[in-house]
Amino acid sequence: MAKTDMVHEQIETIDALIAHYVAGSLPGPARVLVRSHLQMKPDNRSLVSSLELLAGEALESTSQAAIADRDRRLAAIFSSAPPASESHVSKPPVRAPFPPALRDLLGFEVEDVPWRRRLRGLREYSFEMEGCEVSLMWIRPGRALPAHTHKGMELILILDGAFNDERGHFGPGDISIADETVEHRPVAEKDRPCIAFAVSDGPVKLTGSLRQMIGDLIG
């Protein structure tokens, strides 16, 4: 199975991604992406609750073991700040950019994004966090992104609008999961721009014919 820096194993489904989220094995920006998905798609919160229940039951059935340096560890726990409440429990569903979890990460709303033009019809705002490339994308209606595959894992959360590729339709709240086994050419739907939040742990590799590649780069 392919391995990535993001989770150290292949993830193919939303359920598997959410399982890693519950287990706490995702890097920070990927956790924000999943939390934002849960705010936009509240039906999936039931899966989170079920997985958390199973994890609690598994923990209760684990054999007890002595804690090394018990007093120091307890003192550190009691002196730490309380954990922030999870947005997927306390926040209502969100219908427009940005979900609260994403807004908290970025510190601004969609109208304040400092977009930079990457290609004709494609704007982006990006930064690095915990070894991941984190980006917002604005894709012009009907614009096709160059065909590509991935040298790692890429998660894309659709915030507004939609795109279609070889795997199907992705609309608001949907997550596209792609790795080196996926070759695709996302095309924004024609009725409105597509705005998306992406987290990846490796670069893309352009594919397709030279003619198509040049056409997609020109836009």
KARABEL-V206250 format. One record per pair of residues at least 6 apart in sequence whose ideal C-beta (glycine too) atoms are under 8 Angstrom apart, sorted by sequence separation. I is the first residue (numbers start at 1). J is the second residue. If there is no record, write none. Layout:
# KARABEL-V206250
I_J ; I_J
This chain:
# KARABEL-V206250
3_9 ; 4_10 ; 11_17 ; 20_26 ; 38_44 ; 67_73 ; 94_100 ; 103_109 ; 117_123 ; 118_124 ; 128_134 ; 139_145 ; 164_170 ; 170_176 ; 178_184 ; 188_194 ; 3_10 ; 37_44 ; 38_45 ; 106_113 ; 116_123 ; 126_133 ; 127_134 ; 162_169 ; 163_170 ; 206_213 ; 1_9 ; 2_10 ; 26_34 ; 98_106 ; 115_123 ; 116_124 ; 126_134 ; 127_135 ; 162_170 ; 208_216 ; 1_10 ; 11_20 ; 17_26 ; 21_30 ; 91_100 ; 115_124 ; 116_125 ; 126_135 ; 162_171 ; 167_176 ; 21_31 ; 38_48 ; 91_101 ; 115_125 ; 125_135 ; 126_136 ; 161_171 ; 162_172 ; 176_186 ; 98_109 ; 114_125 ; 124_135 ; 125_136 ; 161_172 ; 165_176 ; 87_99 ; 97_109 ; 98_110 ; 113_125 ; 124_136 ; 158_170 ; 160_172 ; 7_20 ; 21_34 ; 87_100 ; 97_110 ; 124_137 ; 158_171 ; 159_172 ; 21_35 ; 87_101 ; 123_137 ; 124_138 ; 156_170 ; 158_172 ; 122_137 ; 123_138 ; 158_173 ; 167_182 ; 18_34 ; 122_138 ; 157_173 ; 158_174 ; 170_186 ; 8_25 ; 17_34 ; 122_139 ; 157_174 ; 158_175 ; 166_183 ; 167_184 ; 7_25 ; 121_139 ; 122_140 ; 157_175 ; 158_176 ; 166_184 ; 7_26 ; 121_140 ; 156_175 ; 165_184 ; 166_185 ; 6_26 ; 141_161 ; 155_175 ; 156_176 ; 165_185 ; 6_27 ; 115_136 ; 122_143 ; 155_176 ; 165_186 ; 121_143 ; 139_161 ; 154_176 ; 155_177 ; 156_178 ; 164_186 ; 165_187 ; 7_30 ; 14_37 ; 113_136 ; 115_138 ; 122_145 ; 154_177 ; 163_186 ; 164_187 ; 185_208 ; 6_30 ; 139_163 ; 153_177 ; 154_178 ; 163_187 ; 183_207 ; 113_138 ; 153_178 ; 154_179 ; 163_188 ; 164_189 ; 18_44 ; 22_48 ; 153_179 ; 162_188 ; 163_189 ; 21_48 ; 152_179 ; 161_188 ; 162_189 ; 150_178 ; 152_180 ; 161_189 ; 18_47 ; 22_51 ; 149_178 ; 150_179 ; 151_180 ; 14_44 ; 18_48 ; 22_52 ; 106_136 ; 150_180 ; 161_191 ; 149_180 ; 161_192 ; 163_194 ; 185_216 ; 15_47 ; 19_51 ; 23_55 ; 150_182 ; 160_192 ; 161_193 ; 162_194 ; 18_51 ; 22_55 ; 149_182 ; 160_193 ; 161_194 ; 163_196 ; 149_183 ; 160_194 ; 161_195 ; 148_183 ; 149_184 ; 160_195 ; 147_183 ; 148_184 ; 158_194 ; 159_195 ; 147_184 ; 148_185 ; 158_195 ; 159_196 ; 147_185 ; 158_196 ; 159_197 ; 146_185 ; 157_196 ; 48_88 ; 145_185 ; 156_196 ; 157_197 ; 144_185 ; 145_186 ; 156_197 ; 157_198 ; 144_186 ; 145_187 ; 156_198 ; 45_88 ; 144_187 ; 155_198 ; 45_89 ; 143_187 ; 144_188 ; 154_198 ; 155_199 ; 142_187 ; 143_188 ; 154_199 ; 155_200 ; 42_88 ; 142_188 ; 154_200 ; 139_186 ; 141_188 ; 142_189 ; 153_200 ; 39_87 ; 140_188 ; 141_189 ; 142_190 ; 152_200 ; 153_201 ; 154_202 ; 38_87 ; 39_88 ; 110_159 ; 139_188 ; 141_190 ; 152_201 ; 153_202 ; 38_88 ; 42_92 ; 110_160 ; 141_191 ; 150_200 ; 152_202 ; 154_204 ; 35_86 ; 42_93 ; 141_192 ; 151_202 ; 152_203 ; 35_87 ; 39_91 ; 41_93 ; 141_193 ; 150_202 ; 151_203 ; 35_88 ; 39_92 ; 40_93 ; 140_193 ; 141_194 ; 150_203 ; 151_204 ; 39_93 ; 40_94 ; 139_193 ; 150_204 ; 151_205 ; 39_94 ; 40_95 ; 138_193 ; 139_194 ; 149_204 ; 150_205 ; 138_194 ; 139_195 ; 148_204 ; 149_205 ; 102_159 ; 137_194 ; 138_195 ; 139_196 ; 148_205 ; 137_195 ; 148_206 ; 149_207 ; 40_99 ; 136_195 ; 137_196 ; 147_206 ; 148_207 ; 39_99 ; 99_159 ; 136_196 ; 137_197 ; 146_206 ; 147_207 ; 39_100 ; 98_159 ; 136_197 ; 137_198 ; 147_208 ; 36_98 ; 39_101 ; 97_159 ; 135_197 ; 136_198 ; 146_208 ; 36_99 ; 97_160 ; 134_197 ; 135_198 ; 35_99 ; 96_160 ; 134_198 ; 36_101 ; 133_198 ; 134_199 ; 147_212 ; 35_101 ; 36_102 ; 133_199 ; 147_213 ; 132_199 ; 133_200 ; 146_213 ; 132_200 ; 133_201 ; 32_101 ; 33_102 ; 132_201 ; 147_216 ; 32_102 ; 131_201 ; 146_216 ; 145_216 ; 146_217 ; 32_104 ; 144_216 ; 32_105 ; 144_219 ; 29_105 ; 143_219 ; 95_172 ; 140_219 ; 110_195 ; 102_197 ; 122_219 ; 97_195 ; 119_217 ; 120_218 ; 121_219 ; 120_219 ; 29_129 ; 119_219 ; 28_129 ; 29_130 ; 27_129 ; 28_130 ; 30_132 ; 27_130 ; 29_132 ; 27_131 ; 27_132 ; 29_134 ; 40_157 ; 40_159 ; 37_157 ; 36_157 ; 33_155 ; 36_159 ; 33_157 ; 30_155 ; 5_131 ; 6_132 ; 5_132 ; 40_172 ; 41_173 ; 40_173 ; 41_174 ; 37_173 ; 17_155 ; 37_175 ; 34_175 ; 11_153 ; 33_175 ; 6_152 ; 7_153 ; 5_152 ; 6_153 ; 4_152 ; 4_153 ; 6_155 ; 17_175 ; 17_177 ; 14_175 ; 36_197 ; 14_177 ; 13_177 ; 33_197 ; 12_177 ; 11_177 ; 33_199 ; 11_179 ; 10_179 ; 30_199 ; 29_199 ; 10_181 ; 27_199 ; 27_201 ; 4_179 ; 2_179 ; 2_180 ; 2_181 ; 6_199 ; 6_200 ; 6_201 ; 5_201 ; 4_201 ; 5_202 ; 4_202
